[in-house]
Amino acid sequence: MADIHIGAFRQPELRKLLTSTFEAAVQECIDAGVDFVVMSGDIFDSNIPDLTSVREATSCIRRAKDRGVRFYVVYGSHDYSPNHASVIDVLESAGLFTKVDRGSTKDGKLELEFVVDETGAKICGVSGKKLSLDRSEYESLNRKRLESEPGFKIFVFHGAVEELRPESLHNMEAMPASLLPSDFCYYAGGHVHNRNSVSLPARPNIAYPGTLFATDFRDLEPLAQGEQHGFYIVEFEDRVEDIRFVPLSVCEVVGLEYSVNGKSAELARGELMTLARTSDVKGKVVLLRVRGELSEGLTADIGISLIRKVLASKGPLCVLPNLTQLTSKELNTQSAVPKTPDQTERDCFAHGILSVKVPDPRLSGENGVKLSLELLRSLKDERKDNETKADYQERVERAGLDVLGLEGESPC
């Protein structure tokens, strides 16, 4: 399993669903009698998540450990920490996880060590890092030594592979499959939230289970369209015998879509109110997407907050509105399609960095854009439950220093 992102979402209802999905997945593993679980990164949504989420997750893992299930993990880009201050390291120290990204650099080559499970399976991997800094590790990897190792081998990684990257994620940083060591029996991938399992020459069974539940509106939309999220159970002896997808469903997700194209704000408001009153949303997660260009009036005239209240009165688990593609003719003087917040942030940084001349290549061009976006994400992190203002400030400052590669410095 991969991309669980425990602790994601601001809404407590969705955060609870994340934990419930993870609990259901671990219980499925116990019931199926699995020997071990591989978790390919982004187990938590932050390297220092809120303690409530950590307590619930560790209780679940401990229950499986007590029944003999072993857990092997690598960092994802979200739970990565350059100074080993991640909750992943804490849980490994407590004996709940075993990290399989063990290795050292000799003569410019990364020498990975295998962790051998009780079944005889040999596991190693490369952790995901922020800003795709793990690319250099793949390029320096001593693949020949890994490829010559006999036995049933699993390679665990957190990153996109070009040959398997979905068209919808064409902007995602990816690496060619040739950077993965060949002749392993199974490649347990994370980072890509779309499920996929493909065999390539000399690299069979490259598998992405996708996100276990969801982390944002975009992850939830496929669930509303009938897509299933979950994890893989792999049966093997001296080779992979079977790969079975195990779907998980802890709630129903319903998508309500409405186009305002060619309509006035008044007409759109009336039709949206009717949609809200007639939709069956009780006990469900509701995704309300309103898109298009109003012919008359402003977007604020639609009264989304009132429509949301009507939906909320019908007993849904949560209502998530999305208005990123909503605009009005009165304000829209350009024909361009409205941008998402992520696109707007990227474009602003890209435009600003063009006017800055610095010798450091990390701060210019696309590298500068990625660094800026990662720094912005770290500064957006919210204050945790029971966290003092001083602790919160220090944590955010340290996260910023980590992004800038200054983790050894002291916060101001």
PyMOL commands that set and color helices and strands:
alter all, ss='L'
color gray80, all
select helices_A, chain A and resi 12-32+51-65+87-93+130-132+135-139+143-148+162-164+167-169+177-179+217-224+265-278+299-302+304-312+341-354+361-363+365-379+389-403
alter helices_A, ss='H'
color red, helices_A
select strands_A, chain A and resi 36-39+70-73+98-99+103-106+109-112+115-116+122-126+153-158+160-161+174-175+186-190+196-200+203-208+229-236+240-248+252-259+284-294+318-322+326-328
alter strands_A, ss='S'
color yellow, strands_A
deselect
rebuild
show_as cartoon
